[in-house]
């Protein structure tokens, strides 16, 4: 990301936290003049991270917007923690393409529509905990919450996450809790290694149903008639 020398001078503490995730290019009068980057010493880094957790500090929504403003990298913000997103592998992308293809056909002519990543979704746990995630697939039924800039500020009805080795814990625990607590109705967790899909349905921000499919058809709880053959997904 880029920041002017004045911005860095006035907000040094903020930018020192940002360089954990990305170098900050310092500019003056439109020209690049310096780079602010983290010191690669594991001992110091661990001590600094521990200090942050002990004092309860975290990255706010406003700080996250600054971090991502001029960055080409993909990040998510969940419960004050910033997560970098790695490039997916072929099994992930193959399942993604197969699922969204089936969904696109099923939702054609209906009110709701599927959207594929990368696409930011802002979910609010409370006024002090605003999260930003990029689900692999989301189904939007509140298109009126897409603003004139193309930004979505609503709550998806159905979310699909395809597990990757680097994000299994986040998807299986952190994101599951986030989606449940912010009004998502249905969550599909796709495991390409085991060739199975676990479906979670939520009601009143609580888990209502959990079903794991490893053969046959996965059938949506919220969208009656939406079903996908697992043999068509894991090919």
Protein Blocks (a to p, Z undefined) as FASTA:
>chain_A
ZZdfklmmmmmmmmmmmmmmoccdddeehiafbdcdddddfklmmmmmmmmmmnopacdf
klmmmmmmmccbdcddeehiacddddddfklmmmmmmmmmmmmmmmgopabdcddddddd
dddfblklccddddfbdcdfblmlpcfkopacbdcfbdcddddfklmmmmmmmmmmmmmm
nopabdcdddfklopadddddeehiafbdcddfehjdddfklghiacdfklmmZZ
